[in-house]
Amino acid sequence: MNNKKTTLILLFLILILGCFLRFYKLGSIPPGPEWDEASVGYNAYSIAQTGRDEWGNKLPLIFPAFGDYKNPLYIYLTAGVVKLFGLNIATTRFINTLTGSLLILVWFFIADLIFKNKKISLLTAFLLAVSPFGIYYSRIAGDGMMLSVFLIGAGLLAELYFLKTKRLLLCIISILLLILSMFSYNLARIVSPLLMLAVFIINFISVKTNRRWFVIPLVIFLLALFIIYKQSAISLSSRFQYVGIFGQKKGVVLQINEFRDHDKNNLLSKIFHNKVTFFGITLSSNYLAMFSSDFLVNFKHQTDVSESFWPPLHLILLPFYYLGLIFLISKIAGSRNRRERLSYLLLLILILVAPISSAITEGGSGKRDLAALGTWEILSAYAAVYLLGRKKLLTTIVIIILAVNLYAYFKFFYYTYPRDYGQIYAARENKICGLEKQNYSRFDYFIVPRKIDNVSYIFPLFCQQYSPLKYRQERQFTTKDGWFIVNRFDKYLFVDDTTAKDLAGLKLKNKTVAVFMNADERNLFVLQPKKLRFIPVLPVLKYNDVSLYMFSMKL
């Protein structure tokens, strides 16, 4: 295994495997696009075509999108791909898939620099290549989750090389990569500043060089923080109110009020039932949960497209992960080599700060703990190589169990998952969009009720690659609670309901209209029967377990 050529061949094969698992049927597994992917893709398309986002903002530092404000880096990189290869699901997902594949190389070199053992490095790369989280989150666009994780890993790698070579350029590259990660996905806005703080302290105190040199990366960091602060009208505090545990209507605050009301708001209740104690308990519980077997290996049904159905670790790896964490801590305490100790310490810091962005969200979140991707694998590989060594029988048993774990996962993700769980990837919205595209010339208007989806407008824009210039001229929209609600553009109308009153208010006299509604809604419709006819050749859809039909009307 010390043979350099053998190592390179094995690494190449692992990388090929990782790329295959990430790129295979990228446009159909998972199905899609889902809501965020369609938004990311269309905004990238709009940038590629006009230099402006869907709302007409020129090269924005943040994209308003639905009113959820998406970070810019992934969209700009995707715009380049879309410009070259067109807009579709695969091109929208490409950057995440590419960086998810390159992350395998990043962690190979991280393991090599920290442990200086090719067996650990290759096993780390292999485990990351077949990682359930590594595969899943590389195959959805979202807000550039895997891009952000890649940049964090690459920033850590550059810092490790700096500790080895003392070249200031590597320190600057490390800071720049960590800063870029903050413009890709919001978990990095928690993880990366903490990592950069650790890098500054470690380099300033421990590296024997001219300390004035560190002013350069410090200035870069402060400038980036200023840009992020000025980036959008949506503040960090309002973001926490939306996804975090700190909002006044979140479960923790409601629970505090309930306890206080029960105790009639007495002094003892105020002491024990307050935000400090409850938030402290909740944060600690959420944080520790990210290290628990319940998170690492247990299966949970998900209805959120941004959460994986499969846990991050294959079952056989769990004991190795825990042992690897113990071994790492003992290495830090026992190592006499300063550079080695600092390398171990940096890895431990990433392990400890990665769960924080998940801990501050209500109920915790797998996607917000993605910065830990790579740490699970390197610790498992470290312990496995250390424990198994030359124990061939035990090694064989572990390999067989891991192979069974991998078979179960691959069968689920590439066969069962797209067949049985595709409905959560906006299946009905994409089906409606396909019907609209297929029958575009037959109707004057298409009417879609918002009870199907509040952001249905994004799907015809995406699947028809609708002209951004034309869309910006035609659209009619309102805002509600900070969200943008598109009411119409071109032939598409989006309504709250499909009652006679709602449709009559659209003033579509003598127009042929396609309306999506269920059978009961059709029967309750108070127009003359001859004015409403069912088109039987079009497929039946589903929403909320109710059959959804496409009807034709003459209004």
Beta strands, then each sheet from edge to edge (+ up, - down):
strand 1: 445-449
strand 2: 476-480
strand 3: 483-489
strand 4: 492-495
strand 5: 512-517
strand 6: 532-534
strand 7: 541-543
strand 8: 546-554
sheet 1: 2+ 3- 4+ 1+ 5+ 8- 6+
sheet 2: 2+ 3- 4+ 1+ 5+ 8- 7+
end
